[in-house]
Amino acid sequence: FDGTQNAVLSRLWKNVSDEPRTDAQGNQYSQEQVETGTKIETYLSDTTGLIAEPYTFALTAGAHTITFVEPDQSFEIYGISFVAPEATQSYETVSGSYNLQEVADAPIITIQGEAAEIKSSSSIIPKSNNSDASMTPRNAYTMKINYLGGTSWQMPGEEVTWKFNVEKAGYYSLNFRCKQSDLVNGESFRWLKIDGKTPFDEAKNITFAYDTGWKYETFQNEETPYYFYLDKGPHTLSMTATTGRQAQYIARLSDIVDVIGDEYIKIIMITSETPDLNRDYDLFTQIPDFEKTLTECRDLLTNLANDIKKDTGKRSTQYIASMENMARVLGQMLKSPFSAQQYITDYYSNYTALSSWLFDMTKVPLSVDE
C-alpha cells in the first residue's frame, strides 16, 4: 500500500545532561539534544497522521521476502519481526477485575514534563515559562526550565517518554498540568502507554481542549478517574501525538481537496489564470461531469462541516469556516453556470486556504508542566 513507499524509522533523542545550561545572569536554557545511541525497537507506522495504529500486513502461509529500497540515510538492522497487533480492551472491561480498595495511599508521584527521558524528535526540547507563578520550578527574577512541548511537540507520531519510580504498588489515577493554547477552539490528542503497552482503549485518545492558560486535567470518564495498576519499582510513561478522532475528518477533507485541485487545473486549461469575464467559456459543457463534481464537492464539504460541529459542539472554527467558504463558492458557480469563470479567483483562494488548513489540522501541540 502507499504508506510503505515512504516509511520512516524514527531516531531517539535525549538531553545531553540532566542540568540545563545557564547564562551569566543565571537564566536557564535547554540542554543540547543528542541521540540515545541505543538500539531502537519501533513499529512501521503512518507518518501523515491519518492512521494512529501501526501498519498491519496480511501474510499468507509460506515463504516471503521483505526489501528496503534506496534509504535516504544509512541505518543498521538488528532484526525484523512480524508480530500480532496489540490487543486492547475498554476500560470498563479492564477495570472489571479491579479492587479499588487498593488505591495507593503512597505520596503522589510527580513527574516534571521537562525531565523527559527520550524523545522521537530533536526539536522536542525543555522550555521555560516565567509568566505563571504556578510553574515548577519557578523564579521571580531568572528564567527556569520548567515545561516541555508546545509547538515543538505537535506532529503526529512524535513521542515523549518519561521514567518514574513507584514506591508502593496499587491503583493510581493520572493527572496533568498542561496547556493547549495554540489551536484556537481546537483539541490536541495523545496516545498513552505505560511500560510500552496501551492499558485500555481510552488511552489511545486522550483529549486536551483549548484554553489560554495552564490548567489541571484528570484523565477520566466524565467525573470518574481512570485507574492504572502499578507494581513497585521503575516504570515508563509514553505519550504519542495523534490526530485522534480528527483523523477521519482529515481523510475526508484530503479526498475533497484533491478533487477540487484537479478541477481547478481543468478550469485554467480553458480560461487561463486571468479569464475574460465577458466571455462565456461554457465550462459546464467543456469539462466532463463538471456539474456533478462541483455538486458532490459542495455537499461533501457541507456535510463534513456539520459533522465536525456536531462532534466538537462548536458552531464554528477556522477549519469549519474555510470549508463553508469553499462550499459557498462552488454553490455560486452552480447557480451561474454561464458566468462561472467570474468565481475563479475566489475558487483558487479558498482552495489554497483549505489546503493550508488541511495541513494545520494534523498539528496537535501540547505543553506539559507536570
Secondary structure by P-SEA (a helix, b strand, c coil): cccccbbbbbbbbcccccbbbbccccbbbbcbbbbcccbbbbccccccccccccbbbbbccccbbbbbccccbbbbbccccccccbbbbccccccccccccccccccbbbbbcccccccccccccccccccccccccccccccccccccccccccccbbbbbbbccccccbbbbbbbccccccccbbbbbbbbcccccccccccbbbbccccbbbbbbbccccbbbbbbbccccbbbbbbbccccaaaaaaaaaaaaaaaaaaaaaaaaaccccccccccccccccccaaaaaaaaaaaaaaaaaaaaaaaacccccaaaaaaaaaaaaaaaaaacccccccaaaaaaaaaaaaaaaaaaaabbbbbbcc
